[in-house]
Amino acid sequence: MYNFIGKTLFIVIIMSLSLSFLALVMSYRNLTNKVWLAGFFANILDFFYLPLRHFFIKFSDSRTLDKWMSSLKNEAHKGAFAKTRQRVILAPHCMRAMDCPAHSTREGIQCKSCGKCVFTQLEKDAEKYGYKLFIITGSSFVKRTLQMEKAEGVLLIACDYEINKVMRAIGKKVVTYGVPMERDGCFGTEVDYRKVLDAFETFK
């Protein structure tokens, strides 16, 4: 009996390791060549995320894992996101100017269109392409925002870690798509605005 349990456990461990490794390979390949079954491999990485993140923290950089996963999920969600109509943008307040005159409310930062940072243009383009912009001060605002604003699709502008975190938290409640920032941190962060425009044009 114990011998059978031991063999079964060994097989399960080997299969889990093999699937995790295959999913990692596919997520890495997806950065340059789009892969089949992106959603399937993304689900595997989600399931094994905590041990994989611990491995990357110890031997590499956990941001690499989040980058691979967010890219893989973008590929998996692309078709479904294109079909959505009610969309919002969730962007981090750390992209705003240091002397930003806007203040925070229960709905996030209320942009005053002062022209000091990217949000002035982003707000205009968001309206043009049919999105409602929310400038949030933390991932805790995500749930609150989606409770206040009915949305079928959420365009995320954030670092890879936050994109992956929110995608994992939201799950299949709404369709998500992410535009990763070029530089992350607590302030003075940047996004390549051409990538934002590319996303707008891709899903218009």
TATABEL-V351304 format. One record per residue. N is the residue number from 0. OMEGA is omega in radians with two decimals (none if undefined). Layout:
N;OMEGA + N;OMEGA
This chain:
0;3.13 + 1;3.11 + 2;3.12 + 3;3.13 + 4;3.14 + 5;3.13 + 6;3.13 + 7;3.14 + 8;3.12 + 9;3.14 + 10;3.14 + 11;3.14 + 12;3.14 + 13;3.14 + 14;3.14 + 15;3.12 + 16;-3.13 + 17;3.13 + 18;3.13 + 19;-3.14 + 20;3.14 + 21;3.14 + 22;3.09 + 23;3.12 + 24;-3.14 + 25;3.14 + 26;3.09 + 27;3.13 + 28;-3.09 + 29;3.12 + 30;-3.10 + 31;3.14 + 32;-3.08 + 33;-3.04 + 34;3.04 + 35;3.07 + 36;-3.13 + 37;3.14 + 38;3.12 + 39;-3.13 + 40;3.09 + 41;3.11 + 42;3.10 + 43;-3.14 + 44;3.07 + 45;-3.10 + 46;-3.10 + 47;-3.01 + 48;-3.05 + 49;3.09 + 50;3.11 + 51;3.14 + 52;3.09 + 53;3.11 + 54;-3.13 + 55;3.10 + 56;-3.08 + 57;-3.01 + 58;-3.10 + 59;-3.14 + 60;-3.08 + 61;3.11 + 62;3.09 + 63;3.12 + 64;-3.13 + 65;3.10 + 66;3.14 + 67;-3.07 + 68;3.14 + 69;3.09 + 70;3.14 + 71;-3.14 + 72;3.06 + 73;3.13 + 74;-3.12 + 75;-3.04 + 76;-2.98 + 77;-3.10 + 78;-3.12 + 79;-3.13 + 80;3.14 + 81;-3.10 + 82;-3.12 + 83;3.13 + 84;3.11 + 85;-3.03 + 86;3.04 + 87;3.02 + 88;3.02 + 89;-3.10 + 90;-3.08 + 91;-3.13 + 92;-3.10 + 93;3.10 + 94;-3.08 + 95;-3.12 + 96;-3.13 + 97;-3.14 + 98;-3.14 + 99;-3.13 + 100;-3.09 + 101;3.13 + 102;-3.08 + 103;3.08 + 104;3.10 + 105;3.12 + 106;-3.13 + 107;3.14 + 108;3.13 + 109;-3.08 + 110;3.11 + 111;3.12 + 112;-3.11 + 113;3.11 + 114;-3.09 + 115;-3.12 + 116;-3.03 + 117;-3.05 + 118;3.09 + 119;3.13 + 120;-3.11 + 121;3.13 + 122;3.11 + 123;-3.11 + 124;3.11 + 125;3.12 + 126;-3.14 + 127;-3.09 + 128;3.03 + 129;3.10 + 130;2.97 + 131;-3.05 + 132;3.02 + 133;3.09 + 134;-3.00 + 135;-3.08 + 136;3.10 + 137;-3.09 + 138;3.11 + 139;3.13 + 140;-3.08 + 141;-3.12 + 142;-3.13 + 143;-3.13 + 144;-3.11 + 145;3.02 + 146;-3.13 + 147;-3.01 + 148;3.11 + 149;-3.10 + 150;3.04 + 151;-3.12 + 152;3.13 + 153;3.06 + 154;-3.07 + 155;2.98 + 156;-3.05 + 157;3.01 + 158;-3.08 + 159;3.14 + 160;-3.11 + 161;3.10 + 162;-3.14 + 163;3.14 + 164;-3.13 + 165;3.11 + 166;3.13 + 167;-3.11 + 168;-3.12 + 169;-3.13 + 170;-3.09 + 171;-3.14 + 172;3.03 + 173;-3.13 + 174;-3.11 + 175;3.05 + 176;-3.02 + 177;2.98 + 178;-3.08 + 179;3.11 + 180;3.11 + 181;-3.13 + 182;-3.13 + 183;-3.10 + 184;-3.10 + 185;3.10 + 186;3.12 + 187;3.14 + 188;-3.06 + 189;3.02 + 190;3.04 + 191;-3.00 + 192;3.08 + 193;3.11 + 194;3.08 + 195;3.11 + 196;3.09 + 197;3.12 + 198;3.09 + 199;-3.09 + 200;-3.13 + 201;-3.02 + 202;-3.10 + 203;none
